[in-house]
């Protein structure tokens, strides 16, 4: 059966002799994308002095955070309402009594009540 020995060779030759398909023409390049319009300049967050008043929603949130809606914020706002405040470091804010945990936090709260409460607002 010598013929069998040639079968692979024939197969190889058949493959080699197959004309290769011409390379497909390259797809035309897509036209350049139109320039993206420049984003409007981001205006710096305005620190409006008039907005220094404390957000009532934040006060209510802070009030409820200690488990009792009693107009007493028993957690230290400057510590993100994570620390227990002390009555001796109390600050009155729009009818709420906010207890800070320390003289330092009380000072920070009184210096920027709106900012401090806003920080605690989402906690
Ligand atoms: Zn504190």
Backbone and ligand atoms as CSV (ligand in chain L), in Angstrom:
chain,resi,resn,atom,element,x,y,z
A,1,UNK,N,N,0.847,-1.200,0.000
A,1,UNK,CA,C,0.000,0.000,0.000
A,1,UNK,C,C,0.880,1.247,0.000
A,2,UNK,N,N,1.678,1.372,-0.991
A,2,UNK,CA,C,2.579,2.524,-1.034
A,2,UNK,C,C,1.806,3.810,-1.279
A,3,UNK,N,N,0.639,3.629,-1.889
A,3,UNK,CA,C,-0.129,4.826,-2.258
A,3,UNK,C,C,-0.496,5.660,-1.044
A,4,UNK,N,N,-0.756,4.959,0.073
A,4,UNK,CA,C,-1.177,5.700,1.261
A,4,UNK,C,C,-0.122,6.709,1.690
A,5,UNK,N,N,1.102,6.383,1.410
A,5,UNK,CA,C,2.160,7.281,1.858
A,5,UNK,C,C,2.087,8.612,1.110
A,6,UNK,N,N,1.496,8.591,-0.035
A,6,UNK,CA,C,1.433,9.831,-0.806
A,6,UNK,C,C,0.218,10.697,-0.489
A,7,UNK,N,N,-0.717,10.069,0.182
A,7,UNK,CA,C,-1.943,10.835,0.427
A,7,UNK,C,C,-1.667,12.137,1.176
A,8,UNK,N,N,-0.924,12.057,2.253
A,8,UNK,CA,C,-0.686,13.340,2.947
A,8,UNK,C,C,0.029,14.334,2.060
A,9,UNK,N,N,0.955,13.833,1.275
A,9,UNK,CA,C,1.712,14.736,0.413
A,9,UNK,C,C,0.795,15.387,-0.611
A,10,UNK,N,N,-0.104,14.561,-1.155
A,10,UNK,CA,C,-1.033,15.112,-2.135
A,10,UNK,C,C,-1.913,16.178,-1.489
A,11,UNK,N,N,-2.305,15.842,-0.296
A,11,UNK,CA,C,-3.163,16.803,0.396
A,11,UNK,C,C,-2.435,18.123,0.589
A,12,UNK,N,N,-1.176,17.992,0.964
A,12,UNK,CA,C,-0.384,19.179,1.197
A,12,UNK,C,C,-0.241,19.989,-0.084
A,13,UNK,N,N,0.016,19.258,-1.175
A,13,UNK,CA,C,0.173,19.957,-2.438
A,13,UNK,C,C,-1.123,20.642,-2.841
A,14,UNK,N,N,-2.249,19.920,-2.581
A,14,UNK,CA,C,-3.520,20.510,-2.955
A,14,UNK,C,C,-3.727,21.814,-2.209
A,15,UNK,N,N,-3.338,21.779,-0.965
A,15,UNK,CA,C,-3.522,22.994,-0.174
A,15,UNK,C,C,-2.625,24.107,-0.681
A,16,UNK,N,N,-1.394,23.713,-0.962
A,16,UNK,CA,C,-0.444,24.740,-1.356
A,16,UNK,C,C,-0.814,25.357,-2.685
A,17,UNK,N,N,-1.465,24.536,-3.526
A,17,UNK,CA,C,-1.773,25.059,-4.845
A,17,UNK,C,C,-3.076,25.835,-4.873
A,18,UNK,N,N,-3.798,25.801,-3.781
A,18,UNK,CA,C,-5.043,26.554,-3.773
A,18,UNK,C,C,-4.716,28.034,-3.846
A,19,UNK,N,N,-5.229,28.671,-4.828
A,19,UNK,CA,C,-4.928,30.112,-4.892
A,19,UNK,C,C,-5.491,30.823,-3.670
A,20,UNK,N,N,-4.654,31.552,-3.086
A,20,UNK,CA,C,-5.138,32.258,-1.903
A,20,UNK,C,C,-6.071,33.378,-2.322
A,21,UNK,N,N,-7.092,33.546,-1.564
A,21,UNK,CA,C,-8.042,34.610,-1.888
A,21,UNK,C,C,-7.321,35.947,-1.799
A,22,UNK,N,N,-7.624,36.808,-2.734
A,22,UNK,CA,C,-6.977,38.133,-2.637
A,22,UNK,C,C,-7.379,38.807,-1.331
A,23,UNK,N,N,-6.454,39.525,-0.828
A,23,UNK,CA,C,-6.758,40.210,0.436
A,23,UNK,C,C,-7.957,41.135,0.251
A,24,UNK,N,N,-8.831,41.071,1.198
A,24,UNK,CA,C,-9.985,41.961,1.131
A,24,UNK,C,C,-9.484,43.396,1.232
A,25,UNK,N,N,-10.047,44.232,0.425
A,25,UNK,CA,C,-9.592,45.635,0.521
A,25,UNK,C,C,-9.865,46.179,1.917
A,26,UNK,N,N,-8.964,46.954,2.349
A,26,UNK,CA,C,-9.143,47.527,3.681
A,26,UNK,C,C,-10.382,48.419,3.698
A,27,UNK,N,N,-11.098,48.330,4.774
A,27,UNK,CA,C,-12.272,49.189,4.903
A,27,UNK,C,C,-11.810,50.631,4.899
A,28,UNK,N,N,-12.528,51.459,4.169
A,28,UNK,CA,C,-12.116,52.877,4.173
A,28,UNK,C,C,-12.147,53.427,5.592
A,29,UNK,N,N,-11.222,54.257,5.841
A,29,UNK,CA,C,-11.162,54.844,7.184
A,29,UNK,C,C,-12.419,55.662,7.449
A,30,UNK,N,N,-12.904,55.525,8.646
A,30,UNK,CA,C,-14.082,56.315,9.007
A,30,UNK,C,C,-13.708,57.780,9.015
A,31,UNK,N,N,-14.608,58.596,8.578
A,31,UNK,CA,C,-14.296,60.033,8.620
A,31,UNK,C,C,-14.048,60.450,10.061
A,32,UNK,N,N,-13.178,61.393,10.245
A,32,UNK,CA,C,-12.881,61.816,11.625
A,32,UNK,C,C,-14.133,62.312,12.320
A,33,UNK,N,N,-14.232,61.942,13.574
A,33,UNK,CA,C,-15.405,62.365,14.339
A,33,UNK,C,C,-15.404,63.883,14.464
A,34,UNK,N,N,-16.575,64.441,14.425
A,34,UNK,CA,C,-16.632,65.900,14.597
A,34,UNK,C,C,-16.088,66.266,15.973
A,35,UNK,N,N,-15.460,67.393,16.053
A,35,UNK,CA,C,-14.886,67.775,17.343
A,35,UNK,C,C,-15.964,67.872,18.419
A,36,UNK,N,N,-15.626,67.329,19.562
A,36,UNK,CA,C,-16.572,67.387,20.669
A,36,UNK,C,C,-16.635,68.821,21.174
A,37,UNK,N,N,-17.821,69.351,21.256
A,37,UNK,CA,C,-17.902,70.735,21.758
A,37,UNK,C,C,-17.353,70.817,23.175
A,38,UNK,N,N,-16.620,71.819,23.397
A,38,UNK,CA,C,-16.002,71.974,24.710
A,38,UNK,C,C,-17.078,72.130,25.783
A,39,UNK,N,N,-16.851,71.452,26.866
A,39,UNK,CA,C,-17.810,71.563,27.966
A,39,UNK,C,C,-17.785,72.983,28.504
A,40,UNK,N,N,-18.925,73.424,28.921
A,40,UNK,CA,C,-18.935,74.783,29.481
A,40,UNK,C,C,-18.024,74.836,30.700
A,41,UNK,N,N,-17.370,75.925,30.875
A,41,UNK,CA,C,-16.453,76.007,32.018
A,41,UNK,C,C,-17.201,75.791,33.320
A,42,UNK,N,N,-16.597,74.969,34.134
A,42,UNK,CA,C,-17.226,74.678,35.418
A,42,UNK,C,C,-16.978,75.847,36.352
A,43,UNK,N,N,-18.034,76.426,36.752
A,43,UNK,CA,C,-17.876,77.554,37.665
A,43,UNK,C,C,-17.601,77.024,39.058
A,44,UNK,N,N,-16.700,77.637,39.699
A,44,UNK,CA,C,-16.357,77.205,41.048
A,44,UNK,C,C,-17.588,77.292,41.937
A,45,UNK,N,N,-17.663,76.344,42.814
A,45,UNK,CA,C,-18.803,76.341,43.736
A,45,UNK,C,C,-18.835,77.670,44.482
A,46,UNK,N,N,-19.943,78.279,44.347
A,46,UNK,CA,C,-20.041,79.583,44.979
A,46,UNK,C,C,-20.278,79.414,46.475
A,47,UNK,N,N,-19.479,80.068,47.211
A,47,UNK,CA,C,-19.678,80.051,48.657
A,47,UNK,C,C,-20.409,81.331,49.010
A,48,UNK,N,N,-21.683,81.244,48.845
A,48,UNK,CA,C,-22.506,82.420,49.082
A,48,UNK,C,C,-22.646,82.650,50.581
A,49,UNK,N,N,-22.217,83.770,51.035
A,49,UNK,CA,C,-22.342,84.023,52.477
A,49,UNK,C,C,-23.791,83.936,52.956
A,50,UNK,N,N,-24.709,84.254,52.032
A,50,UNK,CA,C,-26.110,84.225,52.436
A,50,UNK,C,C,-26.574,82.805,52.711
A,51,UNK,N,N,-25.866,81.808,52.125
A,51,UNK,CA,C,-26.269,80.420,52.335
A,51,UNK,C,C,-25.665,79.848,53.608
A,52,UNK,N,N,-25.149,80.708,54.433
A,52,UNK,CA,C,-24.525,80.239,55.666
A,52,UNK,C,C,-25.549,79.722,56.659
A,53,UNK,N,N,-26.808,80.018,56.391
A,53,UNK,CA,C,-27.810,79.500,57.315
A,53,UNK,C,C,-27.864,77.980,57.191
A,54,UNK,N,N,-28.120,77.342,58.284
A,54,UNK,CA,C,-28.070,75.893,58.315
A,54,UNK,C,C,-29.292,75.321,57.614
A,55,UNK,N,N,-29.051,74.291,56.822
A,55,UNK,CA,C,-30.136,73.629,56.104
A,55,UNK,C,C,-31.068,72.964,57.110
A,56,UNK,N,N,-32.335,73.348,57.128
A,56,UNK,CA,C,-33.261,72.737,58.100
A,56,UNK,C,C,-33.339,71.220,57.964
A,57,UNK,N,N,-33.210,70.730,56.742
A,57,UNK,CA,C,-33.269,69.278,56.547
A,57,UNK,C,C,-32.094,68.600,57.236
A,58,UNK,N,N,-30.954,69.271,57.196
A,58,UNK,CA,C,-29.777,68.692,57.839
A,58,UNK,C,C,-29.940,68.724,59.358
A,59,UNK,N,N,-30.530,69.797,59.833
A,59,UNK,CA,C,-30.774,69.873,61.271
A,59,UNK,C,C,-31.732,68.762,61.706
A,60,UNK,N,N,-32.778,68.560,60.929
A,60,UNK,CA,C,-33.745,67.518,61.269
A,60,UNK,C,C,-33.092,66.141,61.201
A,61,UNK,N,N,-32.233,65.978,60.185
A,61,UNK,CA,C,-31.529,64.696,60.047
A,61,UNK,C,C,-30.637,64.454,61.259
A,62,UNK,N,N,-29.907,65.490,61.623
A,62,UNK,CA,C,-29.000,65.355,62.759
A,62,UNK,C,C,-29.785,65.126,64.043
A,63,UNK,N,N,-30.925,65.775,64.127
A,63,UNK,CA,C,-31.757,65.599,65.309
A,63,UNK,C,C,-32.229,64.153,65.414
A,64,UNK,N,N,-32.692,63.606,64.301
A,64,UNK,CA,C,-33.228,62.247,64.313
A,64,UNK,C,C,-32.132,61.200,64.462
A,65,UNK,N,N,-30.891,61.599,64.137
A,65,UNK,CA,C,-29.797,60.634,64.135
A,65,UNK,C,C,-29.562,60.029,65.519
A,66,UNK,N,N,-29.870,60.794,66.552
A,66,UNK,CA,C,-29.618,60.270,67.900
A,66,UNK,C,C,-30.775,59.417,68.409
A,67,UNK,N,N,-31.770,59.226,67.555
A,67,UNK,CA,C,-32.859,58.337,67.928
A,67,UNK,C,C,-34.062,59.033,68.535
A,68,UNK,N,N,-33.962,60.317,68.748
A,68,UNK,CA,C,-35.087,61.040,69.328
A,68,UNK,C,C,-35.251,62.365,68.601
A,69,UNK,N,N,-36.432,62.579,68.058
A,69,UNK,CA,C,-36.713,63.852,67.398
A,69,UNK,C,C,-37.230,64.807,68.457
A,70,UNK,N,N,-36.293,65.497,69.054
A,70,UNK,CA,C,-36.659,66.343,70.184
A,70,UNK,C,C,-35.991,67.705,70.113
A,71,UNK,N,N,-35.520,68.031,68.901
A,71,UNK,CA,C,-34.828,69.311,68.702
A,71,UNK,C,C,-33.524,69.375,69.491
A,72,UNK,N,N,-33.065,68.230,69.916
A,72,UNK,CA,C,-31.758,68.157,70.556
A,72,UNK,C,C,-30.892,67.225,69.725
A,73,UNK,N,N,-29.812,67.785,69.196
A,73,UNK,CA,C,-28.869,66.980,68.417
A,73,UNK,C,C,-27.851,66.451,69.413
A,74,UNK,N,N,-28.061,65.214,69.823
A,74,UNK,CA,C,-27.244,64.658,70.893
A,74,UNK,C,C,-25.920,64.086,70.410
A,75,UNK,N,N,-25.753,64.020,69.090
A,75,UNK,CA,C,-24.468,63.554,68.556
A,75,UNK,C,C,-23.686,64.757,68.058
A,76,UNK,N,N,-22.385,64.665,68.175
A,76,UNK,CA,C,-21.536,65.786,67.790
A,76,UNK,C,C,-21.584,66.004,66.272
A,77,UNK,N,N,-22.131,67.133,65.821
A,77,UNK,CA,C,-22.211,67.365,64.363
A,77,UNK,C,C,-20.834,67.416,63.716
A,78,UNK,N,N,-19.864,67.968,64.427
A,78,UNK,CA,C,-18.536,68.109,63.826
A,78,UNK,C,C,-17.847,66.759,63.666
A,79,UNK,N,N,-18.309,65.776,64.387
A,79,UNK,CA,C,-17.733,64.434,64.267
A,79,UNK,C,C,-18.621,63.553,63.384
A,80,UNK,N,N,-19.423,64.179,62.537
A,80,UNK,CA,C,-20.266,63.415,61.630
A,80,UNK,C,C,-21.337,62.640,62.356
A,81,UNK,N,N,-21.741,63.145,63.526
A,81,UNK,CA,C,-22.803,62.518,64.318
A,81,UNK,C,C,-22.407,61.126,64.781
A,82,UNK,N,N,-21.118,60.899,64.900
A,82,UNK,CA,C,-20.671,59.584,65.352
A,82,UNK,C,C,-20.314,59.597,66.829
A,83,UNK,N,N,-20.041,60.787,67.355
A,83,UNK,CA,C,-19.646,60.890,68.762
A,83,UNK,C,C,-20.824,61.425,69.567
A,84,UNK,N,N,-20.920,60.976,70.784
A,84,UNK,CA,C,-21.947,61.522,71.661
A,84,UNK,C,C,-21.551,62.941,72.068
A,85,UNK,N,N,-22.494,63.847,71.900
A,85,UNK,CA,C,-22.233,65.207,72.322
A,85,UNK,C,C,-22.479,65.361,73.816
A,86,UNK,N,N,-22.021,66.464,74.328
A,86,UNK,CA,C,-22.192,66.731,75.756
A,86,UNK,C,C,-22.959,68.036,75.918
A,87,UNK,N,N,-23.897,68.038,76.855
A,87,UNK,CA,C,-24.706,69.251,77.046
A,87,UNK,C,C,-23.862,70.480,77.371
A,88,UNK,N,N,-22.724,70.259,77.999
A,88,UNK,CA,C,-21.913,71.437,78.344
A,88,UNK,C,C,-21.287,72.088,77.122
A,89,UNK,N,N,-21.282,71.375,75.996
A,89,UNK,CA,C,-20.787,71.970,74.753
A,89,UNK,C,C,-21.957,72.167,73.799
A,90,UNK,N,N,-22.956,72.848,74.287
A,90,UNK,CA,C,-24.187,73.009,73.521
A,90,UNK,C,C,-24.172,74.285,72.694
A,91,UNK,N,N,-24.735,74.185,71.524
A,91,UNK,CA,C,-24.872,75.335,70.641
A,91,UNK,C,C,-26.315,75.356,70.137
A,92,UNK,N,N,-26.909,76.524,70.141
A,92,UNK,CA,C,-28.273,76.641,69.641
A,92,UNK,C,C,-28.234,77.031,68.171
A,93,UNK,N,N,-28.900,76.228,67.335
A,93,UNK,CA,C,-28.930,76.471,65.898
A,93,UNK,C,C,-30.375,76.412,65.420
A,94,UNK,N,N,-30.892,77.556,65.058
A,94,UNK,CA,C,-32.250,77.607,64.501
A,94,UNK,C,C,-33.253,76.816,65.338
A,95,UNK,N,N,-33.159,76.990,66.625
A,95,UNK,CA,C,-34.118,76.315,67.487
A,95,UNK,C,C,-33.693,74.923,67.924
A,96,UNK,N,N,-32.622,74.423,67.331
A,96,UNK,CA,C,-32.101,73.118,67.743
A,96,UNK,C,C,-30.971,73.332,68.738
A,97,UNK,N,N,-30.861,72.372,69.625
A,97,UNK,CA,C,-29.756,72.399,70.576
A,97,UNK,C,C,-28.777,71.318,70.153
A,98,UNK,N,N,-27.626,71.745,69.693
A,98,UNK,CA,C,-26.633,70.801,69.192
A,98,UNK,C,C,-25.558,70.590,70.243
A,99,UNK,N,N,-25.349,69.343,70.583
A,99,UNK,CA,C,-24.342,69.014,71.583
A,99,UNK,C,C,-23.072,68.540,70.897
A,100,UNK,N,N,-22.020,69.269,71.127
A,100,UNK,CA,C,-20.733,68.847,70.589
A,100,UNK,C,C,-20.024,67.988,71.628
A,101,UNK,N,N,-19.030,67.242,71.160
A,101,UNK,CA,C,-18.342,66.326,72.074
A,101,UNK,C,C,-17.200,67.004,72.800
A,102,UNK,N,N,-16.797,68.149,72.311
A,102,UNK,CA,C,-15.652,68.815,72.936
A,102,UNK,C,C,-15.715,70.306,72.642
A,103,UNK,N,N,-14.905,71.032,73.353
A,103,UNK,CA,C,-14.852,72.465,73.106
A,103,UNK,C,C,-14.363,72.739,71.687
A,104,UNK,N,N,-13.463,71.897,71.224
A,104,UNK,CA,C,-12.954,72.071,69.861
A,104,UNK,C,C,-14.088,71.926,68.844
A,105,UNK,N,N,-14.899,70.899,69.016
A,105,UNK,CA,C,-15.983,70.677,68.056
A,105,UNK,C,C,-17.051,71.758,68.188
A,106,UNK,N,N,-17.266,72.190,69.392
A,106,UNK,CA,C,-18.233,73.270,69.585
A,106,UNK,C,C,-17.763,74.517,68.844
A,107,UNK,N,N,-16.472,74.796,68.940
A,107,UNK,CA,C,-15.933,75.952,68.237
A,107,UNK,C,C,-16.063,75.808,66.736
A,108,UNK,N,N,-15.785,74.601,66.249
A,108,UNK,CA,C,-15.884,74.360,64.807
A,108,UNK,C,C,-17.321,74.489,64.338
A,109,UNK,N,N,-18.227,73.991,65.144
A,109,UNK,CA,C,-19.642,74.061,64.784
A,109,UNK,C,C,-20.117,75.506,64.758
A,110,UNK,N,N,-19.686,76.268,65.738
A,110,UNK,CA,C,-20.144,77.654,65.798
A,110,UNK,C,C,-19.470,78.518,64.739
A,111,UNK,N,N,-18.279,78.123,64.325
A,111,UNK,CA,C,-17.594,78.890,63.293
A,111,UNK,C,C,-18.268,78.714,61.940
A,112,UNK,N,N,-18.645,77.475,61.631
A,112,UNK,CA,C,-19.264,77.186,60.330
A,112,UNK,C,C,-20.412,76.211,60.525
A,113,UNK,N,N,-21.488,76.661,61.129
A,113,UNK,CA,C,-22.588,75.719,61.410
A,113,UNK,C,C,-23.162,75.079,60.154
A,114,UNK,N,N,-23.296,75.880,59.090
A,114,UNK,CA,C,-23.893,75.326,57.868
A,114,UNK,C,C,-22.991,74.255,57.266
A,115,UNK,N,N,-21.686,74.535,57.241
A,115,UNK,CA,C,-20.755,73.583,56.639
A,115,UNK,C,C,-20.673,72.305,57.471
A,116,UNK,N,N,-20.628,72.480,58.775
A,116,UNK,CA,C,-20.516,71.308,59.647
A,116,UNK,C,C,-21.766,70.443,59.524
A,117,UNK,N,N,-22.926,71.094,59.544
A,117,UNK,CA,C,-24.163,70.318,59.441
A,117,UNK,C,C,-24.293,69.675,58.072
A,118,UNK,N,N,-23.825,70.385,57.041
A,118,UNK,CA,C,-23.924,69.826,55.696
A,118,UNK,C,C,-23.065,68.574,55.579
A,119,UNK,N,N,-21.930,68.582,56.243
A,119,UNK,CA,C,-21.072,67.391,56.208
A,119,UNK,C,C,-21.757,66.207,56.844
A,120,UNK,N,N,-22.519,66.478,57.866
A,120,UNK,CA,C,-23.170,65.388,58.590
A,120,UNK,C,C,-24.482,64.989,57.953
A,121,UNK,N,N,-24.906,65.769,56.981
A,121,UNK,CA,C,-26.266,65.613,56.468
A,121,UNK,C,C,-26.501,64.263,55.812
A,122,UNK,N,N,-25.460,63.720,55.172
A,122,UNK,CA,C,-25.664,62.470,54.437
A,122,UNK,C,C,-25.265,61.254,55.252
A,123,UNK,N,N,-25.027,61.422,56.496
A,123,UNK,CA,C,-24.589,60.276,57.288
A,123,UNK,C,C,-25.748,59.691,58.077
L,1,ZN,ZN,ZN,-16.831,66.122,68.029
